[in-house]
Amino acid sequence: MIRRLYIHNFRCLENFELSLSGYSSVLLIGKNGSGKTTVSLALEIFQKIARGTNRIKDIVKPKDRTHGREGLPMRFEIEVELNAEVYEYTIAFELPENFREFRILDEKLSVNGQPIYSREVATVHLGKNGQGKESEFQLDWHLVALPLVQEKSTTDPLYVFKNWLASMLILRPIPSQISGGSDYETLQPTPSGSDFAAWFTGLLAHEPSAYTEISHYLKQVIPDLKDIKNPLAGTDARNLLVQFSLDQQSLNLPFEELSDGEKSFMLCALVIAAQKVSNRLFCLWDEPDNYLALDEVGHFVLTLRKAFSTGKGQFIATSHNPEAIRRFSDENTLVLYRKNHFEPTLVRPLNELQVSGDLINALIRGDVIP
């Protein structure tokens, strides 16, 4: 799980730090523009790098810098605990005067304080090898080193860390873009969920028993659901078909004909199944209560929290919905606050703030301020 996240000079986040150690689930609340979605965008930068994107111009843009901080580096740091090992990864970008594209200022990956590699501008220093020797090589300063440094095996800490980062789920679903067709499979879905069908295919190919978890959850929230089929629709293509039954009646629907809320349930089912398979999955879902009826929100959020309460996974949600907010405690709710567009975002745990009366009413009044 993530122990610490640090972001500097990225949009509204300046010298911004989230301490998440020990939390299996966390809620981020705050007014629009306070930086909740920006946190997910920062995590998406780490995810893109781990998934192989190494050209800086494909990761960050000059417009991503905090307003008025054009001369300062943009820095991202993440500390993760995996298999009782602590991984720390840091990367900083700079845009010197007259440069049109960012370049690397520094980059480092260490495990339990021991460097795997470090880098200043174009020079990458590798940690000691089996013979106790260090080595170095030159790399285009517009390229990130993490996707390019080769791991020795699937037990290599470099492989473990990259695979975990790449497997993070960062979700901002757009149900209208989610179809049931796929011609490939993946375990690394996009934030929009547009490749849901490919994720469904990939998850079941990787772990067929995941269907039991998917079916168990969906039949709780959609009682007349009978089955989900994923038949071939060509040489490589597949199309999801959802089957319903009630008494003596039956109905087959193409996935596209499901409602936005039902597609959200489908996504939730895959998140739960993926966590069950991995046992150390990280998921950030930006406003998971979108598209749901009011009486569905509480159960939806609690189910996600429960899925991550065992094992070593971690779930983070953002929300404005009172029913979602009520499903978290003061201890695992973090308040983000930004006075105006000229000041950076502040963050404080809710249990450190003085809230007058009911939290929801205080939020409505605008009284919850770090």
Order of alpha helices (4+ residues) and beta strands (2+ residues): beta-beta-beta-alpha-beta-beta-beta-beta-beta-beta-alpha-beta-beta-alpha-alpha-beta-beta-beta-beta-alpha-beta-alpha-beta-alpha-beta-beta-alpha
